[in-house]
């Protein structure tokens, strides 16, 4: 398992150091991919050289000081994040708020059309899409079938974004996580178990 602050964690029956090394080497590609995704949703301190996530990849970040401005502005240029700040002494909380606003705007732009596209493809009927920053869920479906997407979902690759959307669309018909729910999800997302494991590896 790959955890945010612990790195690679082997769970299960105790094994020797040599066996553990072999297991890590065997799964090297998988581990690197997981570390990249975990890094893609965790960014505690932002400065020049930081890597920030967007649509499943992490990008170089550059802080630019502009004394004439009194606010923090975040721009993504296809290859890096440019964050304009009034001073390098600006609070990390202020930078984080600006970054959250950037993610929210991109989520508002990209997620609702994607929900609609998957809804049409699968035949599920929803009552609109809402974007909200949540600390415990990637998405939810209300009793009235309104789909709520976590704005942080925009940090994930489209394969995981689509899984979150499909997961919530199935809830428009089945509200619980019964066997019937998972069976219906499997009809539309045959590899849902693998995708679900990838989501569980992400620490919110």
C-alpha positions in Angstrom: 0.0 0.0 0.0 1.2 3.5 -0.7 0.3 6.2 1.9 0.7 9.9 1.8 3.2 10.4 4.7 4.4 6.8 5.1 5.4 6.0 1.6 5.4 2.3 0.6 3.8 0.1 3.4 3.8 -3.7 3.1 0.7 -5.1 4.8 0.0 -8.8 5.5 2.0 -11.7 7.0 5.5 -10.9 8.3 8.3 -11.5 5.7 12.0 -11.2 5.7 13.8 -8.1 4.5 15.1 -9.9 1.4 11.6 -11.0 0.5 10.2 -7.5 1.1 12.9 -6.1 -1.2 11.9 -8.6 -4.0 8.3 -7.7 -3.6 9.0 -4.0 -3.9 11.2 -4.5 -7.0 8.6 -6.7 -8.6 6.0 -4.0 -8.1 8.3 -1.1 -8.9 6.2 0.3 -11.8 3.0 0.0 -9.8 4.6 1.7 -6.8 5.9 4.6 -8.9 2.5 5.1 -10.4 0.8 5.1 -7.0 3.4 7.5 -5.5 2.7 9.9 -8.4 -1.1 9.7 -7.8 -0.7 10.2 -4.0 1.6 13.1 -4.7 -1.0 14.4 -7.1 -3.5 15.0 -4.3 -1.2 16.1 -1.5 0.6 19.5 -1.4 1.2 20.8 2.1 3.7 23.6 1.4 3.7 25.5 -2.0 6.8 27.2 -3.3 8.9 27.4 -6.4 9.8 23.9 -7.3 6.7 22.3 -5.8 4.8 19.8 -7.9 1.1 20.5 -8.1 -1.6 18.2 -9.5 -3.9 18.6 -12.4 -5.8 15.9 -14.3 -3.6 13.1 -13.0 -0.2 14.6 -13.6 2.0 16.8 -11.3 3.5 20.0 -12.7 6.3 22.3 -11.8 5.3 25.3 -9.8 6.9 28.8 -10.0 6.1 31.6 -7.6 6.4 35.1 -9.2 6.6 38.2 -7.0 4.5 41.1 -8.2 4.7 43.9 -5.6 2.0 45.9 -7.5 -0.7 43.3 -6.7 -2.4 42.6 -3.4 -3.7 39.2 -4.2 -2.6 35.7 -5.2 -3.3 34.6 -8.8 -2.9 31.0 -10.1 -2.4 30.3 -13.8 -1.8 27.0 -15.5 0.2 27.1 -18.8 0.1 23.5 -20.0 3.5 22.7 -18.6 3.6 24.5 -15.2 1.7 26.5 -12.6 2.6 30.2 -12.3 1.5 31.6 -9.0 1.7 35.4 -8.7 2.1 36.7 -5.1 2.6 40.2 -3.7 5.5 38.9 -1.6 7.3 35.7 -0.8 6.1 36.3 2.8 2.5 35.6 1.8 0.8 33.1 4.0 0.6 29.5 2.8 -3.1 29.6 3.6 -3.6 32.4 1.2 -1.8 30.6 -1.6 -3.9 27.4 -0.8 -7.1 29.4 -1.0 -6.2 30.7 -4.4 -5.2 27.2 -5.6 -8.5 25.8 -4.3 -10.3 28.5 -6.3 -8.3 27.6 -9.4 -9.3 23.9 -9.0 -12.9 24.9 -8.4 -13.1 27.0 -11.6 -11.5 24.2 -13.7 -13.9 21.6 -12.1 -16.9 23.8 -12.9 -15.6 24.0 -16.5 -14.8 20.4 -17.1 -16.8 18.1 -14.8 -20.5 18.9 -15.6 -20.1 18.2 -19.3 -18.3 15.0 -18.5 -21.1 14.0 -16.1 -23.7 14.7 -18.9 -21.7 12.7 -21.5 -21.5 9.7 -19.2 -25.2 10.0 -18.2 -26.2 10.0 -21.9 -23.9 7.0 -22.6 -25.2 4.9 -19.7 -28.8 6.1 -19.6 -28.9 7.3 -16.0 -31.0 10.4 -15.3 -29.7 13.0 -12.9 -31.0 16.3 -11.7 -28.0 18.5 -12.3 -24.4 18.8 -11.1 -22.9 20.7 -8.2 -19.2 21.3 -7.6 -18.2 21.6 -3.9 -15.0 21.0 -2.0 -15.4 18.1 0.3 -13.0 16.6 2.9 -14.4 13.0 3.1 -15.9 12.2 -0.3 -15.0 12.4 -4.0 -18.6 12.6 -4.9 -22.2 12.0 -3.8 -25.7 11.7 -5.1 -28.6 13.3 -3.3 -32.0 11.8 -2.6 -33.3 13.8 -5.5 -30.5 12.5 -7.8 -28.4 15.6 -7.9 -24.7 14.7 -8.5 -22.2 16.5 -6.3 -18.6 16.4 -7.3 -15.6 17.3 -5.1 -13.7 20.1 -6.8 -10.5 18.2 -5.9 -11.5 15.5 -8.3 -10.0 17.7 -11.1 -6.6 16.7 -9.7 -7.2 13.1 -10.8 -6.7 11.4 -14.2 -9.8 11.1 -16.4 -10.0 7.4 -15.8 -10.6 8.0 -12.0 -12.8 11.1 -12.6 -15.0 8.9 -14.9 -15.1 6.2 -12.2 -16.3 8.7 -9.6 -19.0 10.0 -12.0 -20.1 6.5 -12.9 -20.2 5.5 -9.2 -22.5 8.4 -8.4 -24.7 8.0 -11.5 -25.5 4.4 -10.5 -26.7 5.8 -7.2 -29.5 7.6 -9.1 -31.1 4.1 -9.2 -29.7 2.4 -6.2 -28.9 4.5 -3.2 -27.1 1.9 -1.1 -24.0 -0.2 -1.7 -25.8 -3.5 -1.9 -24.9 -6.4 -4.2 -27.4 -5.1 -6.7 -25.5 -1.7 -6.8 -22.1 -3.3 -7.5 -23.6 -5.6 -10.1 -25.2 -2.6 -11.9 -21.9 -0.6 -11.6 -20.0 -3.6 -13.1 -22.3 -3.5 -16.1 -21.1 0.0 -17.0 -17.6 -0.2 -15.5 -16.3 -3.8 -15.8 -12.9 -2.9 -14.1 -14.5 -1.0 -11.2 -12.6 -3.1 -8.6 -9.2 -2.0 -9.9 -10.4 1.6 -10.1 -11.8 1.4 -6.6 -8.5 0.2 -5.3 -6.7 3.1 -6.9 -9.2 5.5 -5.3 -8.7 3.9 -1.9 -4.9 4.5 -2.2 -5.6 8.2 -2.3 -5.6 9.9 1.1 -8.0 12.9 1.3 
